[in-house]
């Protein structure tokens, strides 16, 4: 009896995969377009004005540029990657994705990325970085993703790097993290004053969710991503997309997770009754992640 359990699980998994394959074939999709992290082609950019302001502050650099949000999953990391790639001809991009690194670890990662290697201490490593960057032809664009600047020492390292020649810093993080830096003390407030420009990303309006969905569908059909306006929503009704936008509060990660689940449910229903539609009724019956989870964490942090 125990030995039969894996076989039963495998049979269920195979049946589910078969249903999914039949459904995707019926609607003309090569795969479930919502079951992966957004690619750069699928990303919905902030307003042109916001992008232009970020670009201007990177070009005419006077201090770190910060992209933050009250919401997790609005696209901060993807925007950072797009910016680093967009400027890769003009700057040497260096991405730091490790969260809550110490000041030494931060300096060591940068030293390795620019090819000088770390030394035995933070100060010695910083000195190697300074010597290397002093005479380089191409400035470094340092992207610190989801910063965990939770100590004075780490703040000092970022400020040290900011003051180096030929260095520009672009950071992303939660608004709650950014607010918490100011509570570290004078060092935190001084660091906040150093930031030359900060932009707060908000969830998408309905049109933005619509664009995101069409861009994703373009990935699994024959459309170019730049032609997303020509992409058909397929089985997704306008009413269901409105329901998804409302329930997800326009947070892309929440909306895509819901859509991925809905494709699976629609595949099961298609196997039962032959109906391919993803309806508003179906969209209303699934669970959605809390798009404002970080707001609660922020409130608790404020009370501590």
C-alpha positions in Angstrom: 0.0 0.0 0.0 2.8 2.4 0.8 4.6 1.5 -2.4 1.5 2.4 -4.5 1.4 6.0 -3.2 4.2 7.4 -5.5 2.6 5.7 -8.4 -0.7 7.3 -7.6 0.9 10.7 -7.4 2.7 10.1 -10.6 -0.5 9.1 -12.3 -2.3 12.3 -11.1 0.7 14.4 -12.3 0.7 12.8 -15.7 -3.1 13.2 -16.1 -2.8 16.9 -15.1 0.0 17.4 -17.6 -2.0 15.7 -20.3 -5.0 17.9 -19.6 -2.8 21.0 -19.7 -1.2 20.0 -23.0 -4.7 19.4 -24.6 -5.9 22.7 -23.3 -2.9 24.7 -24.5 -3.2 23.1 -27.9 -6.9 24.0 -28.0 -6.2 27.7 -27.3 -3.1 27.9 -29.5 -0.5 28.5 -26.8 2.9 26.8 -26.7 3.0 26.9 -22.9 1.5 28.6 -19.9 2.7 32.2 -20.3 2.2 33.0 -16.6 4.3 30.2 -15.0 7.6 32.0 -15.1 9.2 35.2 -13.9 8.8 38.2 -16.2 11.3 38.6 -18.9 12.4 42.0 -20.0 10.2 41.8 -23.1 7.2 41.1 -20.9 7.8 43.9 -18.4 5.5 46.9 -18.3 7.6 50.0 -17.9 6.7 52.8 -15.6 5.6 56.0 -17.2 7.9 57.6 -19.8 8.5 60.5 -17.5 9.7 58.2 -14.7 12.1 56.3 -16.9 13.4 59.6 -18.3 14.0 61.0 -14.8 15.9 57.9 -13.8 18.0 58.0 -17.0 18.7 61.7 -16.4 19.9 61.2 -12.9 22.1 58.3 -13.9 23.7 60.4 -16.7 24.0 63.6 -14.6 25.0 61.8 -11.5 25.0 63.6 -8.1 24.1 60.7 -5.8 22.4 57.3 -5.6 19.2 56.6 -7.5 16.6 54.6 -5.6 13.6 52.7 -6.9 11.3 51.5 -4.1 7.7 50.4 -3.4 5.4 49.6 -0.6 4.5 46.4 -2.5 6.5 43.3 -3.2 6.2 42.1 -6.8 5.7 45.3 -8.7 8.8 44.9 -10.8 11.7 46.6 -9.1 14.2 43.9 -9.8 13.2 43.6 -13.5 13.5 47.3 -13.9 16.9 47.3 -12.3 18.1 44.5 -14.7 16.7 46.4 -17.7 18.5 49.6 -16.7 21.8 47.8 -16.1 21.4 46.1 -19.5 20.4 49.3 -21.3 23.5 51.1 -20.0 25.9 48.2 -20.5 27.6 49.9 -23.5 28.1 53.1 -21.6 29.0 51.7 -18.1 30.3 48.5 -16.6 27.2 47.0 -14.9 27.6 45.3 -11.6 24.6 43.7 -9.9 24.4 42.9 -6.2 21.5 40.6 -5.5 22.5 39.2 -2.1 20.3 40.6 0.6 21.5 41.8 4.0 25.2 41.6 3.1 27.8 42.9 5.5 30.0 45.8 4.6 32.9 43.5 3.9 30.8 41.1 1.8 29.5 44.1 -0.2 32.9 45.4 -0.9 34.2 41.9 -1.7 31.5 41.2 -4.2 32.2 44.5 -6.0 36.0 43.9 -6.0 35.4 40.4 -7.5 33.0 41.8 -10.2 35.5 44.5 -11.3 38.4 42.0 -11.4 40.6 43.2 -8.5 39.6 40.6 -5.9 39.0 41.1 -2.2 41.5 41.7 0.6 41.5 40.7 4.2 39.4 43.6 5.4 36.8 46.0 4.3 39.1 49.0 4.2 41.8 47.2 2.3 39.2 46.0 -0.2 37.8 49.5 -0.6 41.3 50.8 -1.3 41.8 48.2 -4.0 38.5 49.2 -5.6 39.4 52.9 -5.4 42.8 52.3 -7.2 41.1 50.3 -9.9 38.3 52.8 -10.6 40.6 55.9 -10.5 41.8 55.4 -14.0 39.2 53.3 -15.8 37.8 54.4 -19.1 34.3 53.0 -18.4 32.4 54.0 -15.2 30.8 51.3 -13.1 27.0 51.3 -12.7 26.4 49.5 -9.5 22.9 48.0 -9.0 22.1 47.0 -5.5 18.9 44.9 -5.6 16.6 44.7 -2.6 19.1 46.4 -0.4 19.5 45.2 3.2 21.3 48.3 4.5 20.6 47.4 8.1 23.8 48.6 9.7 25.9 51.8 9.9 28.9 49.9 8.5 27.0 48.9 5.3 25.7 52.4 4.9 29.3 53.7 5.2 30.4 51.3 2.5 27.7 52.4 0.1 28.6 56.1 0.8 32.3 55.3 0.2 31.5 53.7 -3.1 29.2 56.6 -4.0 32.1 59.0 -3.5 34.5 57.0 -5.7 35.4 58.3 -9.1 33.7 56.7 -12.1 30.9 55.1 -10.0 27.1 55.4 -10.1 24.8 53.6 -7.8 21.2 52.4 -8.5 19.3 50.7 -5.7 16.0 49.0 -5.3 14.1 48.1 -2.1 10.9 48.1 -0.1 9.7 51.5 1.1 9.6 50.1 4.6 13.4 49.3 4.3 14.0 52.9 3.1 12.0 54.4 5.9 13.9 52.2 8.5 17.2 53.5 7.3 16.2 57.0 8.7 15.7 55.4 12.1 19.3 54.1 12.4 20.3 57.6 13.5 22.3 60.4 12.1 24.2 58.0 9.8 20.9 56.8 8.3 19.5 60.3 7.8 22.8 61.4 6.2 22.6 58.5 3.8 19.0 59.4 2.9 20.1 62.9 2.1 22.8 61.6 -0.2 20.2 59.9 -2.5 19.7 62.3 -5.4 16.5 60.8 -6.8 14.0 58.3 -5.5 10.9 56.9 -7.3 8.2 54.9 -5.8 6.7 52.2 -8.0 3.0 51.8 -7.8 0.8 48.8 -8.9 -0.5 48.8 -12.4 -3.7 50.3 -13.6 -6.0 48.1 -15.6 -4.4 49.1 -18.9 -1.0 48.1 -17.5 -2.3 44.6 -16.4 -3.8 44.2 -19.9 -0.5 45.1 -21.5 1.4 42.7 -19.2 -1.0 39.8 -20.1 -0.8 40.5 -23.8 3.0 40.7 -23.6 3.1 37.3 -21.8 0.8 35.7 -24.4 3.0 37.0 -27.1 5.8 34.9 -25.6 3.8 31.7 -26.3 2.3 32.7 -29.7 3.7 34.0 -32.9 3.6 37.7 -32.0 6.5 40.0 -31.5 6.4 41.7 -28.0 6.3 45.1 -29.6 3.1 44.1 -31.3 1.4 43.3 -28.0 -1.6 45.5 -28.9 -2.5 43.0 -31.6 -2.4 40.0 -29.3 -5.7 38.4 -28.5 -6.4 37.6 -24.9 -7.7 34.2 -26.0 -9.6 32.4 -23.3 -9.3 35.2 -20.9 -12.4 37.3 -20.9 -12.3 41.1 -20.3 -14.5 40.6 -17.2 -12.1 38.0 -15.8 -9.2 40.4 -16.4 -11.1 43.1 -14.5 -11.6 40.7 -11.6 -8.0 39.7 -11.6 -6.9 43.4 -11.7 -9.2 44.2 -8.8 -8.3 41.2 -6.6 -4.5 41.6 -7.2 -4.6 45.4 -6.7 -2.6 45.6 -9.9 0.5 44.0 -8.4 2.0 42.1 -11.4 3.4 39.2 -9.3 0.0 38.6 -7.7 -1.8 38.8 -11.0 0.5 36.4 -12.8 0.4 33.9 -10.0 -3.5 34.0 -10.2 -3.4 33.7 -14.0 -1.1 30.7 -13.8 -3.5 28.9 -11.5 -6.4 29.8 -13.6 -4.8 28.2 -16.7 -4.5 25.0 -14.7 -8.2 25.2 -13.5 -9.3 26.0 -17.0 -7.4 23.0 -18.4 -9.2 20.7 -15.9 -12.6 22.2 -16.8 -11.8 21.9 -20.5 -11.2 18.1 -20.0 -14.5 17.8 -18.3 -16.9 19.9 -20.4 -14.9 21.2 -23.4 -15.1 24.9 -22.4 -11.8 26.9 -22.8 -12.9 30.2 -21.3 -11.3 31.7 -18.2 -14.3 33.5 -16.8 -14.8 36.2 -14.2 -16.7 33.6 -12.1 -13.6 31.3 -12.2 -11.3 34.2 -11.4 -13.4 35.2 -8.4 -13.2 31.7 -6.8 -9.4 31.4 -6.4 -7.2 32.7 -3.6 -5.0 35.7 -4.2 -1.8 36.6 -2.4 -2.0 39.6 -0.1 -0.6 42.5 -2.3 -0.2 44.7 0.8 1.7 42.2 3.0 4.7 44.6 3.3 2.4 47.4 4.6 1.6 45.3 7.6 5.3 44.5 8.2 6.1 48.2 7.9 3.5 49.1 10.5 4.8 46.5 12.9 8.4 47.8 12.4 7.2 51.3 13.1 5.8 50.2 16.4 8.9 48.5 17.6 
